[in-house]
């Protein structure tokens, strides 16, 4: 499932979205001159003794490269690809398409590789190598790999131009067609897809000082090594070298295609400097508006978003649901934890009628789950929400921040599984919040009520609720850090079989951090709803 119908789209895997907080990292700021690939030896001089066979390639090979690179000053020379490529518009760039018959392993493997051309935002060449029998060989750029459409470069493109990134194809949905499975393109961004999914959320290799006053550093994947799979192999392994002003890194990705495609990620990061905020397993998404809209947009659609909430299963076993917002001002929220079990940006609402969008098909956009492997210790899940006036901007970020300070020269190792799912394999075994609606707390004929008061309506479903009779003493426990809560009411919703909670918040000018959970005779029977209300 590649392109969305009706809307003009780029080549498969490229989203028009500009990554609001990552435009500079999308491939405009940095260049690696071509020559012998990192980790590869140059050809011996004439008459020199024959070189010994290189050891078999492994993750340790990339770690050694990353460690050595971290000891050197960061090189951030501006890439100077030909001017016509640098000046391409979005539509001109999307007119350059890789020829499917040029795909690597086409007809020989279940997996295929296709490549992205340089140009538009993507001006940083990345090295791409193939691994066969433990030995690496570079993939060389050829102009005849591409159909340039209406573009006319006059045959003036360099023979060693290189690529911007690559995509991986696999017969996900039909045995006779290789669907797009994964994309690595721009900075350290990558995406994976499962069956019957279309692109929405994204992942990154690393986040550094996101939303910090000092400004964000955007690491990039500057080189890849992709193992040649067996003819009938159903998993693919690749390695990546990450680089930035702040750190280098060695990554291994093992892709498992399926209904819920999974990427096993193993990484080692080597800081060049002390890092105030290291974001591990970062996710990005878009939230324009939903049923909890607090800003008005002139749009026929009821909701527009790639994800509608941040879900966390804490190390203590608590399930937290935080609905996403499109705020008027930048918001950064933190959720302290120790050894989190999982977190993700979730598209919980799968009802087409709640979107009414035949172009973007938001109800088919996957959720991304991060499941830590091993103990991650103390830290926090951090959520960043950035105001946006257009749905083309990714304005949501979520990642794990270790509590332990990240110091120059001290390596950091972590591993996790990233899942792309429609139906979450990690549903809380409790009642879930299926909608958050907000409106004025004013009541006709009651001029005494303050106009700034807000009325919250939460709908819970699942868990034990459907088996409970209306007279059961279900309580909604609601708290706030600011303002005043008017009487909280919880009752069974006969139309849904769930439970409805509603209450008023009378703000006092300060941001109100609210929580709500359902209990029955002292036992928790729902996940914890968390919401940040701000008067601005």
N, C-alpha and C positions, 0 to 999 in steps of 0.2 A: 504494500500500500504506500505509494510514493507521493504523488502530487494530489493536492486538493482540487476538486473540480471547480470550474468557473473562474476562480481567482488566478491571475497571472502568477506563475510560480517559477522559481529558478530551476536550474538543473537539479535532479533528485538529490535530496540531502541538504540543499541550501535553503535556508529560511530567510525571508526578506527582513525578519526582525533584526534590529540593529544592536541588540544586547546593550541596553541603555547604559549600564555601568561597565561595559566591556568593549566599547567601540575601539578604543586605542589598542586593546589586546587582540583584536580580531585579525591581525596580520599586517599592521601598517608600521609597526615600530621595531624593526630589527631585521638583520640579514646575516645569513651564514654563508660566506663565500664557498663555492664548490671546489673540490679537490679530493684527496683521499678521505673517505668517510671516517668519522670518529670511530676509533676502535679498530680501524683497518690500517694495515701497513702499506706504505707507498711501495711501488715496484722497485726491486733492487737495482743498483747501478750495474752497467755492463761489467762482467768479470767478477762480480761479487759472489761470495759463496751462496749457494741456494738457501733460501729461508726455510726454517723448520715449519712444518704444518701448524697452522694456528689451532689452539685448543677449541673444543666444541663450544659454541655460543650458548650462553645461559643468562639468567638474571644477574648473576655475579659479574658477568662481563660488563653489563650496563652500569652496575653499581661502581665498578672500578673507574669507568669513564666519568661518571657523575662526581665521584670523590675527587678525582684529579681536576675536573673542570671547576669545582667549587673552590679550589685553591688559587685559581686565576681570577683576575679582574673580569667583570662581566663586559662583554663586547656587544654594543647595541648600535652598530652602524646601520644607517638607513638603507634599506634595500633599494636598488636602482634598476628595477625591471623596466623594460621599454616604456616610454611615455604613453603610447597608445593603450597599453594595458592598464597603466595607472589611472588613466582618464576614463575608463569604461564606466558607463552608467549601469544601474542595476539591470535594466532590460537588455542592454548590450552584453553584459556578462552572462546572463542566463541563456543567451543565444549560442554560447559556446558549450557544446555537449560532447561528452566522451562517447566514442563509437562502441557500442556493446560488443561488436565482433572483435574488438581489440582487448577485451578483458583478460586478465591473467587467469589461467587455469580453466578458461571457458571450455566446456565439453569434456574436461578431464577430472574435475572435482565437483563436489557439491557446492563448495565455496568459489566465489569469483571476486576479483579485485578490479575496481575502476578508479580513475584518478580525476582530481579537480585541477583545472587550469588556473594559473596565476592571473590576477587582475582584480579590478574593482576594490573591495576592502582587503582582499587577500594578496598581499604584496610580499609576503615572506616565504621564500622557498624552503621546503622541508625535505630532508633526505628520506627516501623510502628504500629499504633493502629487503630482499627475500632471503630466507634461511633454508638451506637444503643440506641435509646431513650435517648439521651443526656449523655450516660455513655460510658467510654472508656475501651477497652480490647485489650491487645497487641496481635499481630500476632506472633506466635512462629515458629521459623525455624524448618524444618524437612528435612532431606536429601532425603527422598522419594519424595519430590516435584520436584526434578531435575533429568534429564538424564545427566550423566557425560561423555558420549561418550567414547573416548579412554583414558580419564584420570583415573588413578587408585590411589585413596587415601587410599586404604586399610581399609576403615571404621573407619579412625582415626579422622574424623572431629568432633569437639565439638558439643554436643547436643544443646548448646545455642549460636551457631555461629552468628546468625542474618543475615541480608540482606544488600546489597549495595544500593538498591533503588527499584523502582517499576515502572510498566507501567500500563496504563489503556486502556482497549479495549471496543469497541462500534461498532454496525452495521452501519458504515458510508456509505459504498458503496453498500452493499447487505444486505437484511434482514436476511439472513441465515448464515452470517459470521461476527464475531466480529473483526473488523479492529483495528489496533493500533491507539489510539487517542492521548495519551500523555505519556511522560516519565519524571520521576524525578530521575536523576542519576548523581552523581559526584558533589562535592561542592554544589553550589546552582543553578546548571544548570537544565533547564527543556525545553521541546519541546512540541508543539501541532501541530496537523494535521487536515486539512479539507478534503473534498472529493477529490479524485483523486490527492492527493498530496504525495510527498515523502520527507523525512527529508532533510533539508538543513540548514537554519538559526537556531539559538538557542537563548534562553533567560536565564537570571540569576535573582536571587532574589535581589542582590545588588552588586555594584562594589565600591571598596574602593581604592583610590590612584592609579588608573590605569595609566600606563605609567609615573608615578611620579619617580623622582630620588631616593626617599626613598624606592622604591619597593612597589609592590601591595600586599594588604592583601586580601585573598580569603575567604569570609564568606562561611559557610556550613549550609545546612539544617540538623540538627541532630536528629529531631523527627518530625513525621507526624501523623495526626489524620484524618481519612477518614470517612465521614458520609455514613452510609448505605442508599442507595436510595430506593425509592419505586420500585415495580416490573416494572412499565412502565415509570419511571422517565426519563426525557430527559436532565437533568442537574445533575452535581455531585459537591459536596462541600467538600473541604479538607482544613486542616490547617497545618501550618509548623512553627517550631521554628528554627530561624537562630542564629548562634553564630560565633564569630571570636575574634581576638585580639582587634579589634576596636569597635565592636558593637554587640548587640543582636537584634533580631527582631521577631515580631509576624506577620504571614501572613495568609490570607484567599484567596483561589482560588475557584471560581465558574466557572466550565467548561460548555460551551454550544456547543455541537457538531453540525456540519452542513457543508454546502458547504464552508462557511467561519467560521471555528471554532473560538470561542471567549473564552478568560479567563478573568473574572473580578478579578482584583487583589486589595486587600486592605491590607495595611502594616503599621506597627508602628515600628520604629527603635529607639533603645536606645543606644547612643554612650557611650563607656567606656572611650574614650579619645577625644580630639579635632581632627577632621578629616579635612585635607586640601582639599580633593576632594571626595565628596560623589556622586556616580553614581547611579541615580534612573532609574528604568526600563531599565537595560542594555540589549543590543542585541549583539550577536556575529555572524560572518559570515566568508566566505572565498571568496577572490578575487585573482585568480592566474593571469589571463590576459584576456583582452577583445579587442574590436576594437580600444581602445585607448592605446594599449600596447606601453610602452616606454622601455621595456626590451625584449630581444629575448629569446624564449624558443623553443627547438627543439620538436615540437608537431604538429601532423596532424590536431588537432582541432582548429577551428578559435577562440573560446572563452571557458574559463573554469572559472566559478564562481557560487556561490550560490546567490549572490546579485550583481547588477551592479551599484547601486547608493543609496545615502542617500537622502531621500525626507523629506522636512519639510514644514508644513503649519504653518506659524508664527501667533502669536497673532494679528498681524496687517492685516492678510489675505493674505500675500505674500506667493507664492509657490516657494520654492527653490529646485533646483536639483543639487546635487553634485556627478558627476561620481566617482566611486571608482577606486583606483589605487593599484598596488603592487609596492611600492616605493623601491628605493635602500637604503634608510635610514628611520628610524622611523619618522612618521609624526603625529602630533596632531593638528587638526583644530577645531576652536570654532565658534559657530553661536549664538550670543547674542539674547535674546528674552525675552518677558514677557508673561506669560500665553499662552504657545504654544498650538495650537489646535491639532496637531498630528506630529509625526515623525516616520520614519521607515527605515529599510534596505530593499530595493525593488529589486525584480528580474523583471525588466521591459521588457526585451527581452524574448518573448515566442516563437520564431521561431526556431524549431529544426534544420533547416539548418544552423543556426548561431553557433551551438555547434557540431553537427555531432557526438554525443556521445550516443550510444545505451546502455552503461553500467550505466552511472550516471544520464542520463535524466535530465540535468540541466534546461531544459525548463519547467519542471514540479515542480521545487522547489519553495516553497511558499515565498511570501513576508511577513514580520512581521511589523505590524502597531501598534504603541503605541498611544492611545488616552487618554490624561489626563482627570480625573474626578475632577471637581472643579478647583479652581485657584491655579496654581503652583508658581505664583509670578515671580520675576525676576531671570534670570539665563542664562544658555547656553546649547545648544546641542553640545556635544563634540564627534568628530570622531577621532578614532585612527586607523592608517594604519601601519602595521608591514611588513617589507620585508619577503618574503618566497620563497624558491626554490622548494616547493612541494605543491600540492593541498590538501594534507592530513592535513595541518595546518590551523586552524581558525586564520586569521590574521587581522580581522576587528572587531572593537568594536564601539558601539554608545550608548550614554546614556545622561540623563539630569543631569546637575550640578546646584543645587540651589545657588543663589548668597549669601544668608544669611549664615554666617559662622556656621558650625556644631560644637557645643561645648559639652564636656563631660557632661552627666547628663541631657541634654535637648532633649526630645523626638522629633522625626520627624514623621509626619503622611502623607501618600500619597495614592492615589488610581488611577487606570487607567484600561483601557481595552486593552488587547493584542489580535490582530486578525491575523490569519494565512490565507492568501488569495492568489488566483491565479490572479483573476481579481480584481484590487483594488477598494474598495467601495469609496475611496477618491481621485479619479482622479481630477486633477486641471481642472477647467472649461476653461482653456486657452490652447494654443498650448504647446506641450510638446517636450522636447529634446529626440529623439529616438536613436541618436548615436553621439559619439564624436570620431573623427579620427584625428590623429596627424602624421605628417611626416616632412621630410626635406623641408625647404623653398627655397632650391637651385633650380634654373631654368636653364635648358641646355642653354649654350651660354651666361650665365651671371656670369662670375667669380667674379664680383664685390660684389655679395651678400655674406654675412658672412655665413660660413658653419654651425655655431651653431644656425642659425635661424630656427624656427619651424613654420610649416604650420598647422593651425587648420581648420577643416571642421566640422560644426555642422548641423545636420538635425533636423528641427522642423516639427511636424505634429499635426493635430487635431485643436480644437478650431475653430476659424474663417477662418483659412488658406485655407481650401478646397473651400470655397465660394468666395475667392478673385481672381480677374483676375491678370495676371502678371504685368500689368501696375499700379496697386495700389501702393502708395508710402510707402511700408513697410520699416521701418528702423531697423537696428540692432545697438543697443547702447552697445558698448564694452568698458570696462575700465580695466586698469591694475595698480597694485601698483609698478611695477618695469619693466624695459625694455621699448621697443618702439613698438607700434602697427603700422604696415603698413596698407594702406587703407583697410577698412572693406567693404565687398561687401555682399549684401543680394539679392537673386532673387528666383523666384518660381522654384521649381523642378518639371518639367512636368511629370517625371516618377513616383513620389510618391504623387503628389498633395499637397505637403508641401512646405516648404521654406528652402533653403540652405544658410548658412552664412559661409564665409571663410575670414580668415585674417592671417597675419604673425606676429609672436612675435620675436623681436630681443632682446634676453636676455642681461642683463648687469651684470651677475654674481650673482644676488640676486634672491631669490624666488619671483615669480610673482603670485599674487592673482588676478585672472581675473573674470569678470562678464559679462554676455551678456543677453540682453532682447530685444524682438521685440516690436516695437510700430507702431501704425498707426494713423497719425494725432494727436500725443500727447497722445494717449490712449495705455496702456499696453495690449498686446494681447498674451503674452506668459509667462510661468514660467521663473524664473531667473536661468540661468546656472551659476554655480560657479565652478572654477577649480584652483588648485594650481600647478603651474609649477615650478620645481626646477631643476637647472642645474646638480645636483648630484643625 
